Amino acid sequence: MIYRNIRKAAAAFLAAAIVVGALAGCGGGSGAASGGGAESTGVNITIFNSKMEIQSQMEEMAAEYTEKTGVGVEVYYSSDTVAAHLSTKYASNEPYTLSMVDAKDVYALAAEHALDLSDQDWVNDTTQEITIDDKVYGFPVCIEARGIIYNADAIKNTLGKDFDPASIKTTEDFKAICDELVAGGMAAPTGVMKEDWSLAAHFLAEVYEQQEDPDAFIAGIKDGSIKLADDPKFNALMDTFDVLKAYNYAKEGAISAEREITEQKLAEGEIAFMFGGNWDWSVINEYDYSENMGMMPVPNNSGDGTNEKLVGGGSKYFFIDSSDNTSPEQQQAAKDFLNWLVYDEEGQDFIVNKCALVPAYSNITLSVTDPLGASVKAYTDADALIPNYNYLPDDHYAKAGAIFQKYLSDSIKRADFAAEITDYWKTAEVGAH
């Protein structure tokens, strides 16, 4: 805990250093950086970060990178929808030099706004880049995956035996261990995040992603040839969600449960299971977490092997602005920054250790030390990832998430939930791809 407090203090100091550096930059000076760092190059780049969990790390990195390279770096975060936020920047002719966005945003924006990066060396060291019309536009920041996060120590402390996640394959397996935990004294073994992005962009999305052809499945919902309420995959996953919901510690106020409280309970072993992804480690590690945690696939009765795989792949992508508002020098500085992330020891350390991310590059051999990331790395190495569906509409997580929240709070039944999701798809359109 002392180490974590020191780290927080350091983050606050470095974040303050960014503000001071930005204020100093307003004076237009081009002398050496303060503290004996690299002399200013006179080139400044801006980075848009849409990944809330690593904002403080990004700010620390920007200060250090500026100090060592002389390239000014400022990092911005917005909780607004990425497309809406960036459109305001384009409209004012003030685009970010580098934007970290979701894959669907690259597909939507690349043709008009992104620089072709096909000639960059890192393209040969990843399989997760985004290519459109034979041009590479998207730089994968990391690999992320989702499933059921488990606290093995909490389970062992309650049941008196080691937990084997591979033993939980079906919905019945999952319910049985929840019943066993309750009998052993754990009042409520699960937590459910109420956030619309978790419910819709992650759990509901698995209904699409675990289909043989997600595009055809969504098209079938739209034209009525597929009845969502009767779909075996939908029902198999919702059966499992019902178990999560039934044993939820916040069952009586499910849509009031705060994410941080849920993750703290999981970290400290008050609950044993939560649907989520390896990005949750950035929240979990702020608490007095248990040593033995990990991720397992969502148990289900589909019988198609999906209960042995996580859902995931490249997550968050950088693209470089291609407009005249970004100078060739800024574009080159942005390319240099991306290469620093992949090939410099400090850049690799930033991805793997500072941000606790699973690298998307074969040349990065640093061990993934956080337990959730280690689980994702193991499933990745075993080729046991179901690909993300990266083309959901911008409003899917908000609108479908609001519907899902009604189901979570028992305001509607499953048939009504399926009907409302079907109604959503009558007018919604998937993104370009």
C-alpha positions as CSV (number, residue, x, y, z in Angstrom):
1,M,0.0,0.0,0.0
2,I,3.0,2.3,0.7
3,Y,4.2,1.8,-2.8
4,R,0.9,2.6,-4.3
5,N,0.7,5.9,-2.3
6,I,4.2,6.8,-3.5
7,R,3.1,6.1,-7.0
8,K,0.1,8.3,-6.7
9,A,2.1,11.1,-5.3
10,A,4.6,10.8,-8.1
11,A,1.7,10.8,-10.6
12,A,0.3,14.0,-9.1
13,F,3.8,15.7,-9.2
14,L,4.4,14.8,-12.8
15,A,0.9,15.8,-13.8
16,A,1.6,19.2,-12.2
17,A,4.8,19.3,-14.2
18,I,2.8,19.0,-17.4
19,V,0.7,22.0,-16.5
20,V,3.8,24.1,-15.6
21,G,5.4,23.0,-18.9
22,A,2.3,23.9,-20.8
23,L,2.2,27.4,-19.2
24,A,5.9,27.9,-19.9
25,G,5.3,26.9,-23.5
26,C,2.9,29.8,-23.9
27,G,5.8,32.2,-23.7
28,G,7.1,30.8,-27.0
29,G,10.6,30.1,-25.7
30,S,12.8,27.5,-27.5
31,G,15.6,27.1,-25.0
32,A,16.7,23.9,-23.2
33,A,14.0,22.0,-21.2
34,S,14.1,22.7,-17.5
35,G,16.0,20.4,-15.3
36,G,18.8,19.7,-17.8
37,G,16.6,17.7,-20.2
38,A,16.8,17.7,-23.9
39,E,16.8,21.0,-25.8
40,S,13.4,21.9,-27.2
41,T,13.0,20.9,-30.8
42,G,10.3,23.5,-31.3
43,V,7.9,20.7,-32.3
44,N,4.8,20.2,-30.2
45,I,2.3,17.4,-30.6
46,T,-1.1,16.7,-29.0
47,I,-2.5,13.3,-28.0
48,F,-6.2,12.5,-27.5
49,N,-6.7,9.7,-25.0
50,S,-10.0,8.0,-24.9
51,K,-8.9,5.4,-22.3
52,M,-9.8,6.8,-18.9
53,E,-7.9,4.1,-17.0
54,I,-4.5,5.3,-18.2
55,Q,-4.9,9.0,-18.2
56,S,-2.6,9.7,-15.3
57,Q,0.0,7.3,-16.8
58,M,-0.3,9.2,-20.1
59,E,0.3,12.5,-18.4
60,E,3.4,11.1,-16.6
61,M,4.7,9.7,-19.8
62,A,4.2,13.0,-21.7
63,A,6.2,14.9,-19.1
64,E,9.0,12.4,-19.2
65,Y,9.0,12.1,-23.0
66,T,9.2,15.9,-23.4
67,E,12.1,16.1,-20.9
68,K,14.1,13.4,-22.8
69,T,13.3,14.3,-26.4
70,G,12.6,18.0,-26.5
71,V,9.3,17.3,-28.3
72,G,6.4,19.0,-26.5
73,V,3.6,16.5,-25.7
74,E,0.2,17.4,-24.3
75,V,-2.4,14.7,-23.5
76,Y,-6.1,15.4,-23.4
77,Y,-9.0,13.2,-22.3
78,S,-12.7,13.5,-22.9
79,S,-15.6,11.3,-21.8
80,D,-17.7,12.4,-24.7
81,T,-18.4,10.0,-27.6
82,V,-15.2,9.9,-29.6
83,A,-16.8,10.7,-32.9
84,A,-18.6,13.7,-31.5
85,H,-15.6,15.0,-29.7
86,L,-13.3,14.7,-32.6
87,S,-15.8,16.2,-35.0
88,T,-15.7,19.4,-33.0
89,K,-11.9,19.5,-33.3
90,Y,-12.0,19.0,-37.0
91,A,-14.7,21.7,-37.3
92,S,-12.5,24.2,-35.6
93,N,-9.4,23.1,-37.6
94,E,-7.6,22.1,-34.4
95,P,-7.2,18.3,-34.8
96,Y,-5.1,16.3,-32.4
97,T,-1.8,15.2,-33.8
98,L,-2.4,11.7,-32.5
99,S,-5.8,10.3,-31.5
100,M,-6.3,7.1,-29.5
101,V,-9.7,5.7,-30.5
102,D,-11.7,2.5,-30.9
103,A,-11.3,0.4,-34.1
104,K,-14.7,1.5,-35.4
105,D,-13.6,5.1,-35.2
106,V,-10.5,4.3,-37.4
107,Y,-12.8,2.7,-40.0
108,A,-15.1,5.8,-39.9
109,L,-12.4,8.5,-39.9
110,A,-9.3,7.1,-41.6
111,A,-10.1,7.9,-45.3
112,E,-10.6,11.6,-44.5
113,H,-8.4,12.2,-41.5
114,A,-5.6,9.6,-41.1
115,L,-2.1,9.3,-42.4
116,D,-1.0,6.2,-44.2
117,L,1.4,4.3,-42.0
118,S,2.1,1.4,-44.3
119,D,5.8,2.1,-44.4
120,Q,6.4,1.9,-40.7
121,D,8.5,-0.9,-39.3
122,W,6.1,-1.8,-36.5
123,V,3.6,-3.0,-39.2
124,N,5.7,-6.1,-39.5
125,D,5.7,-6.8,-35.8
126,T,1.9,-7.0,-35.2
127,T,-1.1,-8.8,-36.5
128,Q,-3.6,-6.3,-35.1
129,E,-3.1,-3.2,-37.3
130,I,-6.1,-1.8,-39.1
131,T,-5.7,-1.8,-42.9
132,I,-8.3,-0.1,-45.2
133,D,-7.9,-0.4,-49.0
134,D,-4.4,-1.7,-48.6
135,K,-3.3,1.2,-46.4
136,V,-2.4,0.9,-42.7
137,Y,-4.1,3.6,-40.7
138,G,-4.5,2.1,-37.2
139,F,-1.6,1.5,-34.7
140,P,-2.8,-1.0,-32.1
141,V,-2.0,0.2,-28.6
142,C,-2.6,-3.1,-26.9
143,I,-4.6,-6.4,-26.8
144,E,-7.6,-6.5,-24.5
145,A,-10.0,-9.2,-23.8
146,R,-13.0,-9.8,-21.6
147,G,-14.7,-12.6,-19.7
148,I,-15.3,-13.4,-16.0
149,I,-12.8,-12.0,-13.6
150,Y,-12.3,-14.3,-10.6
151,N,-10.6,-14.0,-7.2
152,A,-9.1,-17.4,-6.6
153,D,-8.0,-16.5,-3.1
154,A,-11.5,-15.5,-2.1
155,I,-12.8,-18.8,-3.4
156,K,-10.1,-20.9,-1.6
157,N,-10.6,-19.0,1.6
158,T,-14.4,-19.7,1.5
159,L,-14.3,-23.3,0.2
160,G,-11.0,-24.5,1.6
161,K,-9.7,-25.8,-1.8
162,D,-7.9,-24.4,-4.8
163,F,-10.0,-22.9,-7.6
164,D,-9.6,-24.3,-11.1
165,P,-11.2,-21.9,-13.6
166,A,-11.1,-24.6,-16.3
167,S,-13.7,-26.5,-14.3
168,I,-16.3,-23.9,-14.9
169,K,-17.6,-24.5,-18.4
170,T,-21.4,-24.3,-18.3
171,T,-24.0,-22.1,-16.8
172,E,-24.8,-25.0,-14.4
173,D,-21.1,-25.1,-13.3
174,F,-21.2,-21.4,-12.6
175,K,-24.4,-21.6,-10.6
176,A,-23.1,-24.6,-8.7
177,I,-20.0,-22.8,-7.5
178,C,-22.0,-19.7,-6.6
179,D,-24.3,-21.9,-4.5
180,E,-21.3,-23.5,-2.9
181,L,-19.8,-20.1,-2.0
182,V,-23.0,-19.0,-0.4
183,A,-23.2,-22.2,1.6
184,G,-19.6,-21.6,2.7
185,G,-20.4,-18.1,4.0
186,M,-19.9,-15.7,1.1
187,A,-23.1,-13.7,1.2
188,A,-23.1,-12.7,-2.5
189,P,-20.4,-14.2,-4.8
190,T,-20.8,-11.8,-7.8
191,G,-20.7,-8.2,-8.8
192,V,-22.3,-6.7,-12.0
193,M,-21.1,-3.4,-13.4
194,K,-24.1,-1.2,-14.3
195,E,-22.3,0.9,-16.8
196,D,-23.9,1.0,-20.2
197,W,-20.6,0.3,-22.0
198,S,-20.0,-2.8,-19.9
199,L,-23.5,-4.2,-20.4
200,A,-24.0,-3.3,-24.1
201,A,-20.6,-2.8,-25.7
202,H,-19.2,-5.8,-23.9
203,F,-21.7,-8.4,-22.6
204,L,-24.4,-7.9,-25.3
205,A,-21.8,-7.6,-27.9
206,E,-20.7,-11.2,-27.2
207,V,-24.1,-12.3,-28.5
208,Y,-23.0,-10.9,-31.9
209,E,-19.4,-11.8,-31.6
210,Q,-20.0,-15.5,-30.7
211,Q,-22.1,-16.0,-33.8
212,E,-20.5,-17.7,-36.8
213,D,-21.1,-14.5,-38.9
214,P,-21.8,-11.4,-36.8
215,D,-22.7,-9.3,-39.8
216,A,-25.2,-11.8,-41.1
217,F,-26.6,-12.2,-37.6
218,I,-27.2,-8.4,-37.1
219,A,-28.6,-8.2,-40.6
220,G,-31.0,-11.0,-39.7
221,I,-32.2,-9.1,-36.6
222,K,-32.8,-6.0,-38.7
223,D,-34.8,-7.7,-41.4
224,G,-36.7,-10.0,-39.0
225,S,-35.3,-13.3,-40.3
226,I,-33.7,-13.9,-36.9
227,K,-35.8,-13.7,-33.8
228,L,-33.4,-12.6,-31.0
229,A,-35.7,-13.9,-28.3
230,D,-35.4,-17.4,-29.8
231,D,-31.7,-17.3,-30.6
232,P,-29.7,-20.1,-28.8
233,K,-26.6,-18.0,-28.3
234,F,-28.6,-15.0,-26.9
235,N,-30.4,-17.3,-24.5
236,A,-27.2,-19.2,-23.5
237,L,-25.4,-16.0,-22.6
238,M,-28.4,-14.4,-20.9
239,D,-28.8,-17.6,-18.8
240,T,-25.3,-16.9,-17.5
241,F,-26.0,-13.3,-17.0
242,D,-29.0,-14.3,-14.9
243,V,-26.7,-16.2,-12.6
244,L,-24.5,-13.1,-12.3
245,K,-27.6,-11.0,-11.6
246,A,-29.1,-13.5,-9.0
247,Y,-25.9,-13.6,-6.9
248,N,-25.1,-9.9,-7.3
249,Y,-24.1,-8.2,-4.0
250,A,-26.0,-5.1,-5.2
251,K,-29.0,-7.1,-6.4
252,E,-31.5,-4.8,-4.6
253,G,-30.0,-1.7,-6.1
254,A,-28.1,-3.0,-9.2
255,I,-28.2,0.2,-11.2
256,S,-26.9,2.3,-8.3
257,A,-23.8,0.2,-7.7
258,E,-20.6,2.1,-8.2
259,R,-17.9,0.6,-10.4
260,E,-15.2,1.4,-7.9
261,I,-17.0,-0.3,-5.0
262,T,-17.7,-3.4,-7.1
263,E,-14.1,-3.7,-8.1
264,Q,-12.9,-3.1,-4.5
265,K,-15.1,-5.9,-3.3
266,L,-13.7,-8.2,-6.0
267,A,-10.1,-7.1,-5.3
268,E,-10.4,-7.6,-1.5
269,G,-12.3,-10.9,-1.8
270,E,-15.7,-10.0,-0.6
271,I,-17.1,-11.3,-3.9
272,A,-15.5,-13.8,-6.2
273,F,-16.7,-13.1,-9.7
274,M,-17.3,-10.1,-12.0
275,F,-17.8,-9.8,-15.8
276,G,-15.1,-7.5,-17.1
277,G,-11.8,-7.2,-18.9
278,N,-8.1,-6.9,-18.2
279,W,-8.5,-3.1,-18.3
280,D,-10.2,-3.4,-14.9
281,W,-6.8,-4.1,-13.3
282,S,-6.1,-0.4,-13.4
283,V,-8.9,0.0,-10.9
284,I,-8.4,-3.2,-8.9
285,N,-4.8,-2.5,-8.2
286,E,-5.7,0.7,-6.3
287,Y,-7.1,-1.5,-3.5
288,D,-5.7,-4.2,-1.2
289,Y,-6.1,-6.8,-3.9
290,S,-5.8,-10.6,-3.5
291,E,-2.7,-12.1,-5.0
292,N,-4.4,-14.8,-7.1
293,M,-6.8,-13.4,-9.6
294,G,-7.4,-14.1,-13.3
295,M,-9.9,-14.2,-16.1
296,M,-11.9,-17.1,-17.6
297,P,-14.3,-17.3,-20.5
298,V,-18.0,-16.6,-19.9
299,P,-19.5,-20.0,-19.0
300,N,-22.4,-21.0,-21.3
301,N,-24.3,-23.9,-22.7
302,S,-23.8,-23.2,-26.4
303,G,-21.8,-26.3,-26.9
304,D,-19.6,-24.6,-29.6
305,G,-16.4,-24.1,-27.7
306,T,-16.9,-20.4,-26.9
307,N,-16.8,-21.3,-23.2
308,E,-13.1,-22.0,-23.7
309,K,-12.2,-18.6,-25.2
310,L,-12.1,-15.0,-24.2
311,V,-13.4,-12.3,-26.5
312,G,-10.8,-9.8,-27.5
313,G,-8.0,-8.5,-29.8
314,G,-6.5,-5.2,-30.7
315,S,-8.0,-2.5,-28.4
316,K,-7.6,1.2,-28.8
317,Y,-5.7,2.5,-31.9
318,F,-3.6,5.5,-32.6
319,F,-4.0,7.4,-35.9
320,I,-2.0,10.4,-37.0
321,D,-3.8,13.4,-38.4
322,S,-3.2,13.9,-42.2
323,S,-4.5,17.4,-42.6
324,D,-2.6,20.6,-43.4
325,N,-3.3,21.6,-39.8
326,T,-0.7,19.1,-38.7
327,S,2.8,20.0,-40.1
328,P,5.2,17.4,-41.6
329,E,7.4,17.9,-38.6
330,Q,4.5,17.1,-36.2
331,Q,3.6,14.1,-38.3
332,Q,7.2,12.8,-38.1
333,A,7.3,13.5,-34.4
334,A,4.1,11.4,-34.0
335,K,5.6,8.6,-36.0
336,D,8.7,8.8,-33.8
337,F,6.5,8.5,-30.7
338,L,4.8,5.4,-32.0
339,N,8.1,3.8,-32.8
340,W,9.3,4.7,-29.3
341,L,6.4,2.8,-27.8
342,V,7.3,-0.3,-29.8
343,Y,11.1,-0.3,-29.9
344,D,12.4,1.7,-27.0
345,E,12.9,0.0,-23.7
346,E,11.2,2.8,-21.9
347,G,8.3,2.8,-24.4
348,Q,7.8,-0.9,-23.9
349,D,8.0,-0.4,-20.1
350,F,5.3,2.2,-20.4
351,I,2.9,-0.1,-22.2
352,V,3.5,-3.3,-20.2
353,N,4.4,-2.1,-16.7
354,K,3.2,1.5,-16.3
355,C,-0.1,1.0,-18.0
356,A,-0.5,-2.8,-17.3
357,L,-1.4,-3.5,-20.9
358,V,-0.9,-6.6,-23.0
359,P,1.4,-5.6,-25.9
360,A,0.2,-6.1,-29.5
361,Y,3.8,-6.5,-30.8
362,S,5.8,-9.7,-31.2
363,N,9.1,-8.0,-30.5
364,I,8.0,-6.9,-27.0
365,T,9.0,-9.7,-24.7
366,L,8.5,-8.1,-21.3
367,S,6.5,-10.3,-18.9
368,V,2.9,-9.2,-18.3
369,T,2.9,-9.1,-14.5
370,D,-0.7,-8.2,-13.6
371,P,-2.9,-11.3,-13.3
372,L,-5.6,-10.2,-15.7
373,G,-3.2,-9.2,-18.4
374,A,-1.3,-12.5,-17.8
375,S,-4.6,-14.4,-18.4
376,V,-5.2,-12.5,-21.6
377,K,-1.6,-13.1,-22.8
378,A,-2.1,-16.9,-22.1
379,Y,-5.3,-17.0,-24.1
380,T,-3.7,-14.9,-26.9
381,D,-0.7,-17.2,-27.1
382,A,-3.0,-20.2,-27.3
383,D,-5.0,-18.6,-30.1
384,A,-8.1,-18.7,-27.9
385,L,-9.6,-15.3,-28.6
386,I,-12.9,-14.7,-30.3
387,P,-12.4,-11.5,-32.3
388,N,-14.1,-8.3,-31.3
389,Y,-16.9,-7.0,-33.5
390,N,-15.6,-3.5,-34.1
391,Y,-18.4,-2.0,-36.1
392,L,-21.2,-1.3,-33.6
393,P,-23.0,2.1,-34.1
394,D,-21.8,5.0,-31.9
395,D,-25.0,5.0,-30.0
396,H,-25.1,1.2,-29.3
397,Y,-23.6,1.3,-25.9
398,A,-25.8,4.2,-24.8
399,K,-29.1,3.1,-26.2
400,A,-28.7,-0.7,-25.9
401,G,-27.0,-0.1,-22.6
402,A,-30.1,1.7,-21.2
403,I,-32.3,-1.2,-22.3
404,F,-29.9,-3.6,-20.6
405,Q,-30.0,-1.6,-17.4
406,K,-33.7,-2.1,-17.3
407,Y,-33.2,-5.8,-17.5
408,L,-30.5,-5.7,-14.8
409,S,-32.9,-3.9,-12.5
410,D,-35.7,-6.4,-13.2
411,S,-37.8,-3.6,-14.8
412,I,-38.4,-5.8,-17.9
413,K,-38.3,-9.5,-18.7
414,R,-36.0,-11.2,-21.1
415,A,-38.6,-11.3,-23.9
416,D,-39.1,-7.5,-23.6
417,F,-35.4,-7.0,-23.5
418,A,-35.0,-8.9,-26.8
419,A,-37.9,-7.0,-28.3
420,E,-36.4,-3.6,-27.4
421,I,-33.0,-4.5,-28.7
422,T,-34.6,-5.7,-31.9
423,D,-36.4,-2.3,-32.2
424,Y,-33.1,-0.6,-31.8
425,W,-31.6,-2.5,-34.7
426,K,-34.5,-1.6,-37.0
427,T,-33.0,1.9,-37.5
428,A,-29.4,1.4,-36.3
429,E,-26.6,0.9,-38.9
430,V,-23.3,-0.8,-38.3
431,G,-20.2,1.1,-39.0
432,A,-18.1,1.1,-42.2
433,H,-15.8,-1.9,-42.7
